[in-house]
């Protein structure tokens, strides 16, 4: 697989995974935010799956792993964000 094709694959998987994870968690980050969350989620999901001894290949496995990692990432980020107070400053 060429480097350009591999990068394009990561962006497509990242965008889909970030969008799906955002929909699951009720978060809207925009296109590039979804791509970033999805790619980081793919790394997180890949680490978790490999530590659990689970592995696979192909588009659907990659997407599932990335979505799982992105949901975990969004849940962790949600813990560190301050809740909205509802007051205008």
N, CA, C and O atoms as a GROMACS GRO file, in nm:
protein
  356
    1UNK      N    1   0.085  -0.118   0.000
    1UNK     CA    2   0.000   0.000   0.000
    1UNK      C    3   0.090   0.124   0.000
    1UNK      O    4   0.186   0.132   0.077
    2UNK      N    5   0.059   0.217  -0.085
    2UNK     CA    6   0.141   0.337  -0.091
    2UNK      C    7   0.116   0.424   0.032
    2UNK      O    8   0.013   0.412   0.098
    3UNK      N    9   0.210   0.512   0.060
    3UNK     CA   10   0.198   0.599   0.177
    3UNK      C   11   0.078   0.691   0.164
    3UNK      O   12   0.006   0.712   0.261
    4UNK      N   13   0.056   0.745   0.045
    4UNK     CA   14  -0.057   0.835   0.024
    4UNK      C   15  -0.189   0.762   0.046
    4UNK      O   16  -0.281   0.817   0.108
    5UNK      N   17  -0.200   0.641  -0.002
    5UNK     CA   18  -0.321   0.562   0.017
    5UNK      C   19  -0.341   0.527   0.164
    5UNK      O   20  -0.454   0.529   0.213
    6UNK      N   21  -0.233   0.496   0.234
    6UNK     CA   22  -0.243   0.465   0.377
    6UNK      C   23  -0.289   0.587   0.456
    6UNK      O   24  -0.372   0.574   0.546
    7UNK      N   25  -0.237   0.705   0.424
    7UNK     CA   26  -0.279   0.828   0.492
    7UNK      C   27  -0.426   0.857   0.463
    7UNK      O   28  -0.501   0.895   0.553
    8UNK      N   29  -0.467   0.839   0.338
    8UNK     CA   30  -0.606   0.859   0.302
    8UNK      C   31  -0.696   0.761   0.378
    8UNK      O   32  -0.804   0.799   0.423
    9UNK      N   33  -0.653   0.637   0.392
    9UNK     CA   34  -0.728   0.536   0.467
    9UNK      C   35  -0.743   0.579   0.612
    9UNK      O   36  -0.852   0.567   0.668
   10UNK      N   37  -0.636   0.629   0.674
   10UNK     CA   38  -0.642   0.676   0.813
   10UNK      C   39  -0.740   0.791   0.827
   10UNK      O   40  -0.815   0.797   0.925
   11UNK      N   41  -0.740   0.884   0.731
   11UNK     CA   42  -0.830   0.999   0.738
   11UNK      C   43  -0.976   0.954   0.724
   11UNK      O   44  -1.063   1.002   0.797
   12UNK      N   45  -1.002   0.863   0.632
   12UNK     CA   46  -1.139   0.813   0.614
   12UNK      C   47  -1.186   0.738   0.737
   12UNK      O   48  -1.296   0.763   0.787
   13UNK      N   49  -1.105   0.647   0.787
   13UNK     CA   50  -1.141   0.573   0.908
   13UNK      C   51  -1.156   0.669   1.025
   13UNK      O   52  -1.251   0.658   1.103
   14UNK      N   53  -1.064   0.765   1.038
   14UNK     CA   54  -1.071   0.863   1.147
   14UNK      C   55  -1.197   0.947   1.142
   14UNK      O   56  -1.261   0.969   1.244
   15UNK      N   57  -1.232   0.994   1.022
   15UNK     CA   58  -1.352   1.076   1.008
   15UNK      C   59  -1.478   0.997   1.043
   15UNK      O   60  -1.564   1.045   1.115
   16UNK      N   61  -1.487   0.875   0.991
   16UNK     CA   62  -1.604   0.792   1.022
   16UNK      C   63  -1.610   0.757   1.170
   16UNK      O   64  -1.715   0.767   1.233
   17UNK      N   65  -1.497   0.715   1.225
   17UNK     CA   66  -1.494   0.676   1.366
   17UNK      C   67  -1.525   0.794   1.457
   17UNK      O   68  -1.601   0.780   1.553
   18UNK      N   69  -1.468   0.910   1.427
   18UNK     CA   70  -1.494   1.029   1.508
   18UNK      C   71  -1.639   1.072   1.500
   18UNK      O   72  -1.698   1.112   1.600
   19UNK      N   73  -1.697   1.063   1.380
   19UNK     CA   74  -1.838   1.100   1.362
   19UNK      C   75  -1.930   1.003   1.437
   19UNK      O   76  -2.023   1.046   1.504
   20UNK      N   77  -1.903   0.873   1.424
   20UNK     CA   78  -1.985   0.772   1.494
   20UNK      C   79  -1.970   0.787   1.645
   20UNK      O   80  -2.070   0.784   1.717
   21UNK      N   81  -1.847   0.803   1.692
   21UNK     CA   82  -1.825   0.819   1.837
   21UNK      C   83  -1.890   0.947   1.888
   21UNK      O   84  -1.946   0.949   1.997
   22UNK      N   85  -1.882   1.054   1.809
   22UNK     CA   86  -1.947   1.179   1.848
   22UNK      C   87  -2.097   1.162   1.858
   22UNK      O   88  -2.160   1.217   1.948
   23UNK      N   89  -2.155   1.087   1.764
   23UNK     CA   90  -2.299   1.062   1.769
   23UNK      C   91  -2.336   0.978   1.891
   23UNK      O   92  -2.438   1.002   1.956
   24UNK      N   93  -2.255   0.880   1.923
   24UNK     CA   94  -2.280   0.795   2.040
   24UNK      C   95  -2.272   0.877   2.169
   24UNK      O   96  -2.354   0.862   2.259
   25UNK      N   97  -2.170   0.964   2.177
   25UNK     CA   98  -2.146   1.041   2.299
   25UNK      C   99  -2.216   1.176   2.301
   25UNK      O  100  -2.209   1.248   2.402
   26UNK      N  101  -2.283   1.214   2.192
   26UNK     CA  102  -2.352   1.342   2.188
   26UNK      C  103  -2.258   1.461   2.180
   26UNK      O  104  -2.284   1.564   2.242
   27UNK      N  105  -2.149   1.447   2.104
   27UNK     CA  106  -2.047   1.552   2.092
   27UNK      C  107  -2.036   1.591   1.946
   27UNK      O  108  -2.037   1.506   1.857
   28UNK      N  109  -2.025   1.722   1.921
   28UNK     CA  110  -2.004   1.772   1.784
   28UNK      C  111  -1.873   1.848   1.781
   28UNK      O  112  -1.859   1.950   1.849
   29UNK      N  113  -1.778   1.799   1.704
   29UNK     CA  114  -1.645   1.861   1.698
   29UNK      C  115  -1.612   1.915   1.561
   29UNK      O  116  -1.505   1.974   1.545
   30UNK      N  117  -1.697   1.899   1.461
   30UNK     CA  118  -1.665   1.941   1.325
   30UNK      C  119  -1.584   1.835   1.254
   30UNK      O  120  -1.539   1.738   1.315
   31UNK      N  121  -1.565   1.854   1.122
   31UNK     CA  122  -1.499   1.751   1.042
   31UNK      C  123  -1.359   1.719   1.091
   31UNK      O  124  -1.328   1.603   1.118
   32UNK      N  125  -1.272   1.821   1.103
   32UNK     CA  126  -1.133   1.795   1.142
   32UNK      C  127  -1.123   1.749   1.287
   32UNK      O  128  -1.034   1.672   1.321
   33UNK      N  129  -1.213   1.796   1.372
   33UNK     CA  130  -1.215   1.747   1.510
   33UNK      C  131  -1.250   1.599   1.513
   33UNK      O  132  -1.190   1.522   1.588
   34UNK      N  133  -1.348   1.559   1.430
   34UNK     CA  134  -1.384   1.418   1.421
   34UNK      C  135  -1.269   1.334   1.369
   34UNK      O  136  -1.243   1.224   1.419
   35UNK      N  137  -1.199   1.385   1.267
   35UNK     CA  138  -1.085   1.312   1.212
   35UNK      C  139  -0.979   1.292   1.321
   35UNK      O  140  -0.928   1.181   1.339
   36UNK      N  141  -0.946   1.398   1.392
   36UNK     CA  142  -0.845   1.389   1.497
   36UNK      C  143  -0.888   1.293   1.608
   36UNK      O  144  -0.809   1.209   1.650
   37UNK      N  145  -1.010   1.307   1.654
   37UNK     CA  146  -1.061   1.216   1.758
   37UNK      C  147  -1.062   1.072   1.709
   37UNK      O  148  -1.026   0.980   1.783
   38UNK      N  149  -1.102   1.052   1.584
   38UNK     CA  150  -1.104   0.917   1.527
   38UNK      C  151  -0.966   0.856   1.514
   38UNK      O  152  -0.948   0.738   1.544
   39UNK      N  153  -0.868   0.935   1.470
   39UNK     CA  154  -0.732   0.882   1.455
   39UNK      C  155  -0.671   0.851   1.591
   39UNK      O  156  -0.611   0.745   1.609
   40UNK      N  157  -0.685   0.943   1.686
   40UNK     CA  158  -0.634   0.916   1.821
   40UNK      C  159  -0.710   0.798   1.882
   40UNK      O  160  -0.651   0.714   1.950
   41UNK      N  161  -0.840   0.794   1.856
   41UNK     CA  162  -0.922   0.681   1.903
   41UNK      C  163  -0.875   0.549   1.844
   41UNK      O  164  -0.880   0.446   1.912
   42UNK      N  165  -0.831   0.551   1.718
   42UNK     CA  166  -0.780   0.428   1.656
   42UNK      C  167  -0.656   0.379   1.727
   42UNK      O  168  -0.638   0.259   1.747
   43UNK      N  169  -0.570   0.472   1.766
   43UNK     CA  170  -0.448   0.434   1.840
   43UNK      C  171  -0.487   0.378   1.977
   43UNK      O  172  -0.437   0.273   2.018
   44UNK      N  173  -0.575   0.449   2.048
   44UNK     CA  174  -0.620   0.404   2.180
   44UNK      C  175  -0.688   0.267   2.169
   44UNK      O  176  -0.657   0.176   2.246
   45UNK      N  177  -0.779   0.253   2.074
   45UNK     CA  178  -0.848   0.126   2.055
   45UNK      C  179  -0.753   0.015   2.017
   45UNK      O  180  -0.768  -0.098   2.064
   46UNK      N  181  -0.656   0.044   1.932
   46UNK     CA  182  -0.558  -0.056   1.893
   46UNK      C  183  -0.474  -0.104   2.010
   46UNK      O  184  -0.445  -0.223   2.023
   47UNK      N  185  -0.434  -0.010   2.096
   47UNK     CA  186  -0.358  -0.048   2.216
   47UNK      C  187  -0.441  -0.136   2.308
   47UNK      O  188  -0.392  -0.237   2.360
   48UNK      N  189  -0.566  -0.097   2.329
   48UNK     CA  190  -0.654  -0.174   2.418
   48UNK      C  191  -0.678  -0.314   2.360
   48UNK      O  192  -0.668  -0.414   2.431
   49UNK      N  193  -0.710  -0.320   2.231
   49UNK     CA  194  -0.737  -0.451   2.169
   49UNK      C  195  -0.615  -0.542   2.173
   49UNK      O  196  -0.627  -0.661   2.198
   50UNK      N  197  -0.496  -0.485   2.149
   50UNK     CA  198  -0.376  -0.569   2.150
   50UNK      C  199  -0.345  -0.616   2.292
   50UNK      O  200  -0.298  -0.728   2.310
   51UNK      N  201  -0.370  -0.532   2.393
   51UNK     CA  202  -0.348  -0.574   2.531
   51UNK      C  203  -0.449  -0.679   2.576
   51UNK      O  204  -0.421  -0.759   2.666
   52UNK      N  205  -0.565  -0.680   2.514
   52UNK     CA  206  -0.665  -0.782   2.545
   52UNK      C  207  -0.644  -0.910   2.464
   52UNK      O  208  -0.714  -1.010   2.483
   53UNK      N  209  -0.546  -0.906   2.374
   53UNK     CA  210  -0.517  -1.023   2.291
   53UNK      C  211  -0.611  -1.038   2.173
   53UNK      O  212  -0.619  -1.144   2.112
   54UNK      N  213  -0.683  -0.931   2.141
   54UNK     CA  214  -0.776  -0.935   2.028
   54UNK      C  215  -0.711  -0.869   1.908
   54UNK      O  216  -0.639  -0.770   1.924
   55UNK      N  217  -0.734  -0.921   1.793
   55UNK     CA  218  -0.677  -0.861   1.674
   55UNK      C  219  -0.759  -0.895   1.553
   55UNK      O  220  -0.834  -0.992   1.552
   56UNK      N  221  -0.745  -0.816   1.454
   56UNK     CA  222  -0.816  -0.839   1.329
   56UNK      C  223  -0.758  -0.751   1.222
   56UNK      O  224  -0.662  -0.677   1.246
   57UNK      N  225  -0.816  -0.758   1.106
   57UNK     CA  226  -0.769  -0.674   0.997
   57UNK      C  227  -0.887  -0.639   0.909
   57UNK      O  228  -0.995  -0.697   0.920
   58UNK      N  229  -0.866  -0.545   0.823
   58UNK     CA  230  -0.970  -0.504   0.730
   58UNK      C  231  -1.040  -0.377   0.775
   58UNK      O  232  -1.020  -0.328   0.886
   59UNK      N  233  -1.122  -0.327   0.684
   59UNK     CA  234  -1.190  -0.200   0.705
   59UNK      C  235  -1.282  -0.203   0.827
   59UNK      O  236  -1.275  -0.114   0.912
   60UNK      N  237  -1.367  -0.305   0.837
   60UNK     CA  238  -1.467  -0.308   0.945
   60UNK      C  239  -1.404  -0.325   1.082
   60UNK      O  240  -1.447  -0.262   1.178
   61UNK      N  241  -1.300  -0.409   1.092
   61UNK     CA  242  -1.231  -0.425   1.220
   61UNK      C  243  -1.161  -0.295   1.259
   61UNK      O  244  -1.165  -0.254   1.375
   62UNK      N  245  -1.098  -0.231   1.162
   62UNK     CA  246  -1.031  -0.103   1.189
   62UNK      C  247  -1.131   0.002   1.234
   62UNK      O  248  -1.105   0.077   1.328
   63UNK      N  249  -1.247   0.007   1.168
   63UNK     CA  250  -1.350   0.104   1.206
   63UNK      C  251  -1.403   0.075   1.345
   63UNK      O  252  -1.420   0.167   1.425
   64UNK      N  253  -1.431  -0.051   1.376
   64UNK     CA  254  -1.481  -0.089   1.509
   64UNK      C  255  -1.380  -0.053   1.618
   64UNK      O  256  -1.417   0.001   1.722
   65UNK      N  257  -1.254  -0.083   1.594
   65UNK     CA  258  -1.149  -0.052   1.689
   65UNK      C  259  -1.136   0.099   1.709
   65UNK      O  260  -1.123   0.146   1.822
   66UNK      N  261  -1.140   0.174   1.600
   66UNK     CA  262  -1.128   0.320   1.608
   66UNK      C  263  -1.248   0.382   1.680
   66UNK      O  264  -1.231   0.474   1.760
   67UNK      N  265  -1.367   0.332   1.653
   67UNK     CA  266  -1.487   0.385   1.721
   67UNK      C  267  -1.480   0.356   1.870
   67UNK      O  268  -1.508   0.444   1.951
   68UNK      N  269  -1.443   0.235   1.907
   68UNK     CA  270  -1.432   0.200   2.049
   68UNK      C  271  -1.330   0.290   2.118
   68UNK      O  272  -1.355   0.341   2.227
   69UNK      N  273  -1.216   0.310   2.056
   69UNK     CA  274  -1.113   0.396   2.114
   69UNK      C  275  -1.158   0.541   2.121
   69UNK      O  276  -1.129   0.609   2.219
   70UNK      N  277  -1.229   0.588   2.019
   70UNK     CA  278  -1.276   0.727   2.018
   70UNK      C  279  -1.382   0.750   2.125
   70UNK      O  280  -1.384   0.856   2.187
   71UNK      N  281  -1.470   0.653   2.147
   71UNK     CA  282  -1.570   0.665   2.253
   71UNK      C  283  -1.501   0.672   2.389
   71UNK      O  284  -1.538   0.753   2.474
   72UNK      N  285  -1.401   0.588   2.410
   72UNK     CA  286  -1.325   0.591   2.535
   72UNK      C  287  -1.254   0.725   2.550
   72UNK      O  288  -1.254   0.783   2.659
   73UNK      N  289  -1.194   0.775   2.442
   73UNK     CA  290  -1.126   0.904   2.445
   73UNK      C  291  -1.224   1.017   2.479
   73UNK      O  292  -1.193   1.102   2.562
   74UNK      N  293  -1.341   1.018   2.416
   74UNK     CA  294  -1.440   1.122   2.444
   74UNK      C  295  -1.491   1.113   2.589
   74UNK      O  296  -1.517   1.215   2.652
   75UNK      N  297  -1.507   0.991   2.640
   75UNK     CA  298  -1.549   0.976   2.780
   75UNK      C  299  -1.445   1.032   2.875
   75UNK      O  300  -1.479   1.095   2.975
   76UNK      N  301  -1.317   1.008   2.845
   76UNK     CA  302  -1.210   1.061   2.929
   76UNK      C  303  -1.206   1.214   2.920
   76UNK      O  304  -1.194   1.283   3.021
   77UNK      N  305  -1.218   1.267   2.798
   77UNK     CA  306  -1.220   1.412   2.782
   77UNK      C  307  -1.338   1.476   2.853
   77UNK      O  308  -1.325   1.585   2.909
   78UNK      N  309  -1.452   1.410   2.852
   78UNK     CA  310  -1.571   1.461   2.920
   78UNK      C  311  -1.548   1.474   3.070
   78UNK      O  312  -1.601   1.564   3.134
   79UNK      N  313  -1.469   1.384   3.128
   79UNK     CA  314  -1.441   1.390   3.272
   79UNK      C  315  -1.360   1.513   3.309
   79UNK      O  316  -1.371   1.563   3.420
   80UNK      N  317  -1.276   1.563   3.215
   80UNK     CA  318  -1.188   1.674   3.245
   80UNK      C  319  -1.244   1.810   3.206
   80UNK      O  320  -1.187   1.913   3.243
   81UNK      N  321  -1.352   1.812   3.132
   81UNK     CA  322  -1.411   1.940   3.093
   81UNK      C  323  -1.500   1.992   3.203
   81UNK      O  324  -1.571   1.916   3.270
   82UNK      N  325  -1.496   2.125   3.221
   82UNK     CA  326  -1.583   2.186   3.320
   82UNK      C  327  -1.727   2.185   3.270
   82UNK      O  328  -1.751   2.208   3.151
   83UNK      N  329  -1.822   2.158   3.357
   83UNK     CA  330  -1.962   2.162   3.314
   83UNK      C  331  -2.004   2.307   3.286
   83UNK      O  332  -1.956   2.401   3.350
   84UNK      N  333  -2.092   2.323   3.190
   84UNK     CA  334  -2.144   2.457   3.156
   84UNK      C  335  -2.233   2.504   3.269
   84UNK      O  336  -2.314   2.427   3.322
   85UNK      N  337  -2.216   2.631   3.307
   85UNK     CA  338  -2.296   2.685   3.418
   85UNK      C  339  -2.427   2.743   3.370
   85UNK      O  340  -2.520   2.761   3.448
   86UNK      N  341  -2.436   2.771   3.241
   86UNK     CA  342  -2.558   2.827   3.189
   86UNK      C  343  -2.567   2.977   3.205
   86UNK      O  344  -2.670   3.036   3.170
   87UNK      N  345  -2.463   3.040   3.256
   87UNK     CA  346  -2.463   3.186   3.274
   87UNK      C  347  -2.377   3.251   3.168
   87UNK      O  348  -2.271   3.200   3.132
   88UNK      N  349  -2.424   3.364   3.118
   88UNK     CA  350  -2.344   3.441   3.023
   88UNK      C  351  -2.251   3.533   3.100
   88UNK      O  352  -2.285   3.584   3.206
   89UNK      N  353  -2.134   3.551   3.045
   89UNK     CA  354  -2.038   3.637   3.113
   89UNK      C  355  -2.038   3.774   3.054
   89UNK      O  356  -1.963   3.861   3.099
   0.00000   0.00000   0.00000
